[in-house]
Amino acid sequence: MKARGAVLILLLVLAAMLGWLFHARFYWAREDTRVGFQGEALDNDFLAAQRLLQRTGHAAACLHGLPAQLPPPGDVLILPRRGAIAPMETARIADWVASGGLLLAAAAEPPDSLFGRLGARLTTAPASGASEFSLDGTAYQLELAGMAERELGKGGAVLCSDLRCLANDRIQAFDHADFLCAVASRRPRGGVWIITREVAGSAWAWLWQRAWPALTALAALCLGALWAAAPRFGPALPDPDPARRSFLEHLDACGRYQWRTSQGRPLLAAARAAFLLRLGQLHPGWAGLGPDQLCPRLAQRSGLAPDRIDRALHHPASHAAEFLEAIQTLHLLGRIL
């Protein structure tokens, strides 16, 4: 007992020392980790701009690609991310501006056909810090290298070197949010349409982005089909002889098929008719008896229950078990006649 007590005390002292060392070396600390955008903001770089416009009373929406029919002339069209535009699309946008639309667009790689159509030329070099630009008499601190305004017909255009300042991670900086609201306020009753991609992606690009595992599996399946259909060297192996089934299996399959196709009642009726025909040949006096007299005589002769004989001769079979019982009963009666 003394040795056990000393060992227990030693273990307690060791546990206390380990606890003291853990408490002295480690401490709880909270650290924030940036996880990036989640949900819809992960696919839409201008979701914050859309939500800001909606909260300020504007009907705003983001579109992936220029629509086949441009918005009404009283709306605002924003092209924040520019790429190459076909001449037909450039003319369509310019005509829309001339009919009364308001365009806010970023410059594309030179030469910019859209800016040239609107009579402007801006650099695409990113701005180093914020610069001051004036819009409707108000100065804004924006991360832009250049900005110009053009009037065309009944509408106008605000052309910028780039519009990365409207993205989700930059719209809260400087006066970017106020600048966006100021542009949208020029059309207070119109909607604001933000084109996140001017040219809609192809169907193959969308499928590869959204369903690449299914496409990979389909490609592997096609390769396997081609491999199976390709010609091989050497003679083909003979087909194995098909295994012959027993006659009982054939009868069982036929019976199951006839029962599934509602042919059980005709089979039972045929079995009853055959039994009554044989009964009339062997015992002519019994053939004209009614069920109350015939069933007891058959029961006395066969040893079966009268109720079972009555079900086999006169009751319809509603399910497979009753059908099998009736057929078995008729078979037993036929053997003892």
Beta strands, then each sheet from edge to edge (+ up, - down):
strand 1: 60-64
strand 2: 76-79
strand 3: 102-106
strand 4: 131-135
strand 5: 138-142
strand 6: 147-152
strand 7: 155-160
strand 8: 192-197
sheet 1: 1+ 8+ 2+ 3+ 7+ 6-
sheet 2: 4+ 5-
end
